[in-house]
Amino acid sequence: MPLDTCAAYEPRWGGKVVMMAAQRKGQLPKLCLCAMKLPKPRDAQHTKLTASCSIPFAMNTHDSEGLPQQPPTTSAAHAPDTGEADYAIAAWRRYAHLYAPLIASPFAVFLSPAIAQATGFTTGGNSLPLVVSFAIPTYLVASSFYPSNRPEPTPKQSIRFTRKNDLYRAGVIATYGRLFGTPPNVIQYLVDILGSYGADQWIGERPVGTRQRRSEFLIALTWILGSWFVRFFVSFDTPMLQQIVPLVDRILNLTAYVALVDDVVGVLTRPNLRTKKGKATLIATQAFTISACVFLFMRWAKGLAEGEVSPYPVSATEL
C-alpha cells in the first residue's frame, strides 16, 4: 500500500524532490525517494508542494507486510543467446576470412609471374614474396564483408575444428600425406585415426567451457622436440623399439599436422580484429594459407608436366 508522504520544495535544490518520510501507527518510519522533478515556483507562495510517492527507498529490503523482497531475476529463456545471434549472420560473411585466401590462391598462381614481369621485380626465380603480398589485399577485401559486431563465441563454438565432429577429424587425417602424393593405404589410415585419438590422452584436451590453449600446434611441436631430444641421447637397439619409435614419431607428426589445421581454421573463422596483434596474426595466417595452396598446386602441376602418376611419390611410412 502506498504511504502518504509530504515533500517540501526548496529552491536551492534546483526543483528536485529529494527525500520524504512517513510514519504509520505501529510501524517504523519508512523512507522513500521520488524521482519526479517539479517546476520551479514563480513566487514565494508556492514554496511548498505535496506529492505522493509509493517507491520504497533503496535501503528498504522489506515490503509493507514485513516480508523480505527478492531481487528481480531474469528467466533463462529470455537470456541473450550469443550463439543464435552469431548464426543469424550470413555464413559467407562469418567465414569471409576463411574463404578469401582460398579464392586468392589461384590469382596468386597466375598473376605473380605477370606482376613480376610488369614491375621488374626479380626474386631469382622465387615467387614467394609476391605470393605472400597477396595477403594484404585479401585481408582488406575480406574485412569489408566480415561483421564488425560479431558476438563472442560460446563455449560450444570455441571447440577446435577437428573436435567438433569426428568426420572433420577423419577428413583432415585423410589429407595427411595425400597432399604430397603418398599413395592411399587403408590400414595406415586406420592406424592414424587410432593414433590421433590416443594422442589426445597423452597430450590432453581442456574441458569445454574452460580457457582453451592459444595454440595446439605449439603444444604438439613441443612433444616432437621432446621426442627428438630423447632419441638424441637414448639409442633404441632392440628390434621391438625400432618398430615402435617410428610409429610414435608418425603419430606425433600427425598430431602436429591436425593441430596446425585447427589453429589456422580457428584464426580464419574467429579473427581478433580488436588489436593490432590480432590483425597481424590474421594477415600472417592468410599469407601462410595462400603460400601453402600455391606450393601444393605448383608441385602437383610439375608432377603432371613430367608425366608422373604421382607428383612426388613417397612411401606410406614417410608421411
Summary of the structure (lengths in Angstrom):
residues: 319
radius of gyration: 33.8
end to end distance: 80.4
largest distance: 109.6
contacts: 767
relative contact order: 0.10
helix: 55%
strand: 4%
